[in-house]
C-alpha cells in the first residue's frame, strides 16, 4: 500500500535556449531529487502533475512570433533517466511528461496539436513514482533558428510517498528497463 509522507509541493527547473540557436539544438537541465528519494525506507517521489511554461525574450513576455526565425517547433521532455540531451520516444518507460508547440511565425500562432501526453496523473495511486536521484529536463527547437532567448520551465507538483518494498523494487527495475 502506498501512503503519502508529505503534502504536495512544487519543484521547478528551466532550460535556456539562446538567441540564434540552430535547428536541432537540445539543452538539458537536472533536478536533483536525491534528498527526496530514500532507498532504505522505500520512499519515492510521487509526481502528481507536470506543467511546461515557455517564455520568450529577456523580459519573459515576448510574443510567440518572436520565438523562432521561421515556422518550427519548441519541444520539451521530463524523464527520470539521463537521455543525454536527446528526446526519447513516447513508449520509453522513463518519460514522465512532454510538450510540443508548433509555431506559425508569420501568423503569430502557437498550437500544441501533436502532444496530448497526460501530464496530470491524478490521485496518489495514479502518480508517476520516481525512484532515481535525478530528473532530466530537455528542451529544444526545430526551426531555422531561435529568434530570441527562449526559456522552457518545468513545474512539477509532487509529494513524498512510502511504497511497499516490492512496489519500490518493481519501480527501480522498470526505470532501468528502457524500451529502446
C-alpha positions as CSV (number, residue, x, y, z in Angstrom):
1,X,0.0,0.0,0.0
2,X,1.2,3.5,-0.9
3,X,1.0,6.2,1.7
4,X,1.7,9.9,1.5
5,X,4.6,11.1,3.7
6,X,4.2,14.9,2.8
7,X,1.7,17.3,1.4
8,X,2.1,18.3,-2.2
9,X,4.9,20.7,-3.1
10,X,6.5,22.1,-6.3
11,X,9.8,21.6,-8.0
12,X,10.9,23.8,-10.9
13,X,13.8,23.8,-13.4
14,X,14.4,25.9,-16.5
15,X,16.5,25.4,-19.7
16,X,17.5,28.4,-21.7
17,X,17.8,28.2,-25.5
18,X,19.9,31.1,-26.5
19,X,19.1,33.5,-29.3
20,X,20.3,32.3,-32.7
21,X,20.5,28.6,-31.6
22,X,20.4,26.4,-34.7
23,X,17.6,24.0,-35.6
24,X,18.1,20.7,-33.7
25,X,19.5,22.5,-30.6
26,X,18.8,20.5,-27.4
27,X,19.6,21.8,-23.9
28,X,19.4,19.8,-20.7
29,X,19.0,20.6,-17.0
30,X,18.8,18.4,-14.0
31,X,16.5,18.4,-11.0
32,X,18.3,16.8,-8.0
33,X,15.8,14.7,-6.1
34,X,18.3,12.5,-4.3
35,X,17.4,14.1,-0.9
36,X,13.7,13.2,-1.5
37,X,14.1,9.6,-2.5
38,X,15.1,7.1,0.2
39,X,16.0,3.5,-0.7
40,X,16.2,2.3,2.9
41,X,12.7,3.3,3.7
42,X,11.2,2.7,0.2
43,X,10.3,6.3,-0.3
44,X,9.8,7.7,-3.8
45,X,8.8,11.0,-5.4
46,X,5.2,10.7,-6.4
47,X,4.7,13.1,-9.3
48,X,1.1,14.3,-9.5
49,X,1.3,16.7,-12.4
50,X,3.7,18.5,-14.7
51,X,3.3,21.8,-16.4
52,X,5.6,23.3,-19.1
53,X,5.9,27.1,-19.4
54,X,7.6,28.7,-22.4
55,X,8.7,32.3,-22.1
56,X,10.3,34.4,-24.9
57,X,12.8,37.3,-24.7
58,X,14.8,38.8,-21.9
59,X,11.7,40.2,-20.3
60,X,10.0,36.8,-20.5
61,X,6.9,38.3,-22.2
62,X,7.7,38.2,-25.9
63,X,5.1,37.1,-28.4
64,X,5.3,33.6,-29.9
65,X,6.3,35.1,-33.3
66,X,9.4,36.4,-31.6
67,X,10.5,32.8,-30.5
68,X,11.7,31.4,-33.8
69,X,13.1,32.9,-37.0
70,X,10.5,30.9,-39.1
71,X,7.9,28.2,-38.7
72,X,9.0,25.4,-36.5
73,X,8.5,23.8,-33.1
74,X,9.6,24.0,-29.5
75,X,9.7,20.7,-27.6
76,X,10.4,19.6,-24.0
77,X,10.5,16.4,-22.1
78,X,10.9,15.4,-18.4
79,X,12.5,11.9,-17.8
80,X,13.8,10.0,-14.8
81,X,16.9,8.6,-16.7
82,X,19.5,10.7,-18.4
83,X,18.7,10.8,-22.2
84,X,22.0,12.6,-22.9
85,X,20.3,15.8,-24.1
86,X,18.2,13.9,-26.6
87,X,14.4,13.4,-26.8
88,X,13.1,9.9,-26.1
89,X,10.3,8.1,-27.9
90,X,6.8,8.1,-26.3
91,X,7.0,4.4,-25.3
92,X,10.1,4.9,-23.2
93,X,9.4,3.9,-19.5
94,X,11.4,6.8,-18.3
95,X,9.3,9.5,-20.0
96,X,7.3,11.4,-17.3
97,X,5.9,14.3,-19.3
98,X,6.4,16.0,-22.7
99,X,5.3,19.1,-24.6
100,X,5.3,20.1,-28.2
101,X,4.4,23.6,-29.5
102,X,4.1,24.3,-33.3
103,X,5.0,27.9,-34.1
104,X,3.4,29.6,-37.1
105,X,5.7,32.6,-37.0
106,X,4.0,34.6,-39.8
107,X,0.6,34.4,-38.1
108,X,1.9,34.7,-34.5
109,X,0.2,31.5,-33.6
110,X,1.3,28.6,-31.4
111,X,-0.5,25.3,-31.2
112,X,0.1,22.0,-29.4
113,X,-1.7,19.6,-31.8
114,X,0.8,16.7,-31.6
115,X,1.4,16.2,-27.9
116,X,-1.5,15.1,-25.7
117,X,0.6,13.1,-23.2
118,X,-1.2,13.1,-19.9
119,X,0.8,15.4,-17.6
120,X,-1.8,15.3,-14.8
121,X,-1.7,11.9,-13.2
122,X,-4.4,12.2,-10.6
123,X,-4.6,10.8,-7.1
124,X,-1.6,9.3,-5.2
125,X,-2.1,5.7,-6.5
126,X,-2.0,7.1,-10.1
127,X,1.1,9.2,-9.7
128,X,4.3,8.6,-11.6
129,X,6.8,7.4,-9.0
130,X,10.4,8.4,-9.4
131,X,13.0,6.4,-7.5
132,X,16.1,7.7,-9.1
133,X,18.2,10.6,-7.8
134,X,17.7,13.0,-10.7
135,X,15.0,14.1,-13.1
136,X,16.1,15.5,-16.5
137,X,14.6,18.3,-18.5
138,X,15.4,18.5,-22.2
139,X,14.2,21.4,-24.3
140,X,14.9,22.1,-28.0
141,X,13.9,23.8,-31.2
142,X,13.3,22.6,-34.7
143,X,13.2,25.6,-37.0
144,X,15.6,27.9,-38.8
145,X,16.9,29.4,-35.6
146,X,15.8,30.8,-32.3
147,X,14.9,34.5,-32.9
148,X,15.2,35.4,-29.3
149,X,16.1,33.8,-26.0
150,X,13.7,31.0,-25.1
151,X,13.1,29.8,-21.5
152,X,11.4,26.5,-21.0
153,X,10.4,25.8,-17.4
154,X,9.0,22.6,-16.0
155,X,6.9,22.8,-12.9
156,X,6.4,19.5,-11.1
157,X,3.7,19.0,-8.4
158,X,4.8,16.1,-6.2
159,X,4.9,14.6,-2.8
160,X,7.0,12.0,-1.0
161,X,5.3,8.6,-0.8
162,X,6.2,5.4,1.1
163,X,5.9,2.3,-1.0
164,X,6.0,-1.4,-0.1
165,X,9.4,-2.9,-0.6
166,X,8.0,-5.0,-3.5
167,X,6.5,-1.9,-5.2
168,X,9.7,0.1,-4.8
169,X,11.8,-2.6,-6.2
170,X,9.5,-3.1,-9.2
171,X,9.7,0.6,-9.9
172,X,13.5,0.5,-9.7
173,X,13.7,-2.4,-12.1
174,X,11.2,-0.7,-14.5
175,X,13.1,2.6,-14.5
176,X,16.3,0.8,-15.7
177,X,14.5,-1.4,-18.2
178,X,14.3,1.1,-21.1
179,X,12.1,0.4,-24.0
180,X,14.6,1.3,-26.7
